[in-house]
Amino acid sequence: MNKHTSETIVHPPTVAYFSMEVGLDPAMPTYSGGLGMLAGDNLRAAADLSIPMVGVTLLHRKGYFRQHLDAWGNQTESPAVWSPEKLLEPMHPRVSVSIEGRKVQIRAWRYVVHGLAGYDVPVFFLDTALAENSAWDQTLTDYLYGGDDHYRLCQEVVLGLGGAAMLLALGYRKVQTYHMNEGHSALLTLALLEERHEKDGLHDVTNADREAVHHRCVFTTHTPVPAGMDKFPMDMVGRVLGDEPTNALQAVGAFQDGILNMTHLALIFSRYINGVSMRHEEISRSMFPNYPINSITNGVHAATWTSPHIQRLYDNHFPEWHKDTLYLRYIISCSLELFRDVHNDAKRDLLAEVERRTGTRLDPKVMTIGFARRATAYKRADLLFSDLERLKRIAREAGQFQVIYGGKAHPRDEGGKALIRRIFQAANALRGIIPVVYLEEYDMALGKLMCSGVDLWLNTPQKPDEASGTSGMKAALNGVPSLSILDGWWVEGHVEGVTGWSIGESDEPESDPSKDIASLYDKLEKVILPLFYKQPEAYAKVMRTAASLNGSFYNAQRMVFQYMENAYLHSD
């Protein structure tokens, strides 16, 4: 089937998955962190399960950014320029959206996610870099999370309104469910209202219109704090969208105190709403008490995030795991010696990459701790270094350890950049006693190496700001236990001494930094390091159980099954 034929057919009822960022290939810098990784894993699992889904996102020609760190940990950025034509297929149709009264033309590029059984899920990347657009409009699909609020609103017009129009132009005229992954795409609800008033415009939106759109949309919120939600003042919305769409949004109650909150807009029009963990559901219900919020805990795509070494182990023991990740439960029967051997292979791969990048040779026999998250204040990546003298004493008396960090700070997040500098300062203060390396340019490929190659995954977010977190899930798939704050998914996945260890207590609704620091050090000194060095078989048993219990559940296959059953197939 040639390209033009594929663009003109009418596709069967479909789930349209909208996300501002999608992580599909390390060569495509179209993601910044967990949200994009989750979107890519969702689409991969849908392809594996032969679910009729189509993805919509922006092209981000200049990516998120390339991270550069100097010897003191100062981060600078440069554009992550890439070549879409080398990795994507250009599509023929053009659609347009109105931005400040201008017609902005949009084209799409296609990436195909191939499933296990040969089922394909297309993902369309929207692009405004067309000669017929103004120079500024051509930049709207350049940067992920770049620019100011005005730039962001214009991007969200392209994603929501432009994405809905592009699907129609590509033949997706029977979309059954529109899934908004976060609020960035919420303006697609306006497009669905316009679709019902094709000839009359948006002068008279009725309750029946609202109900019809409500019936077609589901919404996943990932944000546990109001500060993380996109908000735009009414005068800016009026300038960008024009009077009629703005009046329609006002008529449906989308403005609160003169502000368009994109999360609120998505909530208004969604028949199914979910947070991304049990704890996040509770927090979201307290934030939005007027909406019925459920939860589907995130999961990660097993085949994408397991190292080649542990994949071979799984293949040899239960090859069915690719089709049914519940078979990962059976790794509990694998010999501890074999499990340790494949983990050591993954560890060697990671340490070789560390040496290649930094020149630092880490010891494969030493307990290796990994921490790789977006560098922002609430994730508290430097909590480990709160008391350097005690940390030195732990290394001398309980056992040596080394730490590998990774993660980018948003270019405008000065707190996140300062956090990276503090880690570099701690590394210098600990030199010769505790090796600490910070790897720049953390991406999908490095993430896979780290999650599979360390011995312990550290996670220290400030409660209750972790909606879910998925890095620890990737580690668990590789048999790496977590030492983590009891927030997000770890509230569910934690079994003390079985799948990993907690920092603090589960009944504390908010973080107490002094208690968290004391708990972290106590667990490391009195439990984890002695177990690793004095009872290596017992430590290997925790690793194996983490893979068996958490790897078999916290994966994208289970997650997408839940979306199918609870969100996509069911309506009001």
Secondary structure, 3 states (H helix, E strand, C coil): CCHHHHHHCCCCCEEEEEECCCCCCCCCCCCCCHHHHHHHHHHHHHHHCCCCEEEEEECCCCCCCEEEECCCCCEEEECCCCCHHHHCEECCCCEEEEECCEEEEEEEEEEEEECCCCCEEEEEEEECCCCCCCHHHHHHHCCCCCCCHHHHHHHHHHHHHHHHHHHHHCCCCCEEEEEEECHHHCCHHHHHHHHHCCCCCCCCCCHHHHHHHHHHEEEECCCCCHHHCCEEEHHHHHHHHCHHHHHHHHHCCCEECCEEEHHHHHHHCCCEEEECCHHHHHHHHHHCCCCCEEECCCCECHHHHCCHHHHHHHHHHCHHHHCCHHHHHHHHHCCHHHHHHHHHHHHHHHHHHHHHHHCCCCCCCCEEEEEECCCCHHHCCCHHHCCHHHHHHHHHHCCCEEEEEECCCCCCCHHHHHHHHHHHHHHHHCCCCCCEEEECCCCHHHHHHHHHHCCEEEECCCCCCCCCCCHHHHHHHCCCCEEEECCCCHHHHCCECCCEEEECCCCCCCCCHHHHHHHHHHHHHHHHHHHHHHCHHHHHHHHHHHHHHHHCCCEHHHHHHHHHHHHHCCCC
